[in-house]
Amino acid sequence: MAATPTRIVIVDDSEPYRRAIRVTLQKKHNLQIVAEAEDGLAGIEAVEKHRPGVVLMDISMPHLNGIDATRIITSKFPDTKVIVLTMYKDESFSDRAYQAGACQFLPKDCGKKKLISAIEDCSSRH
């Protein structure tokens, strides 16, 4: 019997970046993109509707930033793990992301293998 795929929501204000992540991850049979959102508020709505195992979250977005959205998601939906993906390399951002409940904090240019490994690691935590 095949394992249930990890359900993923991508939250990023860059449509080209969301598309690149979607294309990268749809090739993995054990990963399923269930929704995309362009800001933190829409990301919270997508999590509420789709109940994913993992959220890939940008930090800098309009309406609600990724740190605040992560805090809300991890408090309202403790079974959903958030991986913060960002261009910011400053440690203060990673500290804030982890304080908000992020499972992992990665640079956007981390590469396919590292991203998939992070998703698998976070989705296996309960």
C-alpha positions in Angstrom: 0.0 0.0 0.0 1.4 3.4 -1.0 2.0 6.0 1.7 -0.3 9.0 1.8 1.4 11.9 0.1 2.5 14.9 2.2 0.0 17.7 1.4 1.8 21.1 0.9 0.6 24.7 0.7 3.0 27.2 -0.9 2.8 30.8 0.5 4.9 33.4 -1.5 4.0 36.7 -3.1 6.1 35.7 -6.2 4.1 33.7 -8.7 7.2 32.7 -10.6 8.8 31.3 -7.4 5.6 29.4 -6.5 5.5 28.0 -10.0 9.2 26.9 -9.7 8.5 25.2 -6.4 5.4 23.5 -7.7 7.3 22.2 -10.8 10.1 20.9 -8.6 7.9 19.2 -6.1 5.2 17.7 -8.4 7.8 15.3 -9.7 7.9 13.6 -6.3 5.1 11.1 -5.9 5.0 11.4 -2.1 4.4 15.2 -2.2 1.1 16.9 -3.3 0.7 20.6 -3.7 -2.9 21.3 -2.5 -2.9 25.1 -2.6 -0.9 28.3 -3.2 -1.3 31.7 -1.6 0.2 35.1 -2.4 0.3 36.5 1.2 0.1 35.4 4.8 -3.7 36.0 5.2 -4.5 33.9 2.1 -2.0 31.3 3.4 -3.9 31.0 6.7 -7.1 30.6 4.8 -5.5 27.9 2.6 -4.3 26.0 5.6 -7.7 26.2 7.2 -9.4 24.8 4.1 -6.8 22.2 3.0 -5.2 21.1 6.3 -1.8 20.4 4.8 1.1 18.6 6.6 3.6 21.2 5.5 3.5 24.9 4.6 6.4 26.5 2.6 6.3 30.1 3.8 8.0 33.3 2.5 8.8 36.0 5.1 8.3 39.3 3.2 4.8 39.5 1.8 1.9 42.1 1.7 -1.0 42.0 4.2 0.6 39.7 6.7 4.2 38.7 6.8 5.4 35.1 7.0 6.6 35.3 10.6 3.2 36.4 11.8 1.4 33.9 9.5 3.6 31.1 10.9 2.8 32.1 14.5 -1.0 31.9 13.7 -0.8 28.7 11.7 1.4 26.8 14.3 -0.9 27.9 17.1 -4.2 27.2 15.3 -3.1 24.1 13.4 -0.4 22.3 15.5 -0.3 19.3 13.1 0.8 21.6 10.2 4.5 22.2 10.1 5.9 25.4 8.6 9.2 25.7 6.6 10.2 29.3 6.2 12.0 29.9 2.9 13.6 33.3 2.4 16.2 35.3 0.7 17.1 36.8 4.1 20.3 35.3 5.6 20.2 37.4 8.8 20.1 35.2 11.9 17.5 37.5 13.5 15.0 36.3 10.9 15.7 32.6 11.6 15.4 33.3 15.3 12.0 35.0 14.8 10.9 32.2 12.5 11.7 29.5 15.1 10.1 31.5 17.9 7.0 31.7 15.8 7.0 27.9 15.5 8.7 27.2 12.2 9.9 23.6 11.8 12.8 24.7 9.6 14.3 27.9 8.1 16.0 27.6 4.7 17.3 30.0 2.1 15.3 30.1 -1.1 18.3 28.9 -3.1 18.9 25.8 -0.9 18.4 23.4 -3.8 15.9 20.7 -4.5 17.5 17.9 -2.4 17.7 20.1 0.7 14.1 21.3 0.3 12.7 17.8 -0.1 14.7 16.6 2.8 13.3 19.4 5.0 9.8 18.6 3.9 10.3 14.9 4.7 11.9 15.8 8.1 9.1 18.2 9.1 6.3 15.9 7.9 7.6 13.1 10.0 7.4 15.1 13.2 4.2 14.9 15.2 
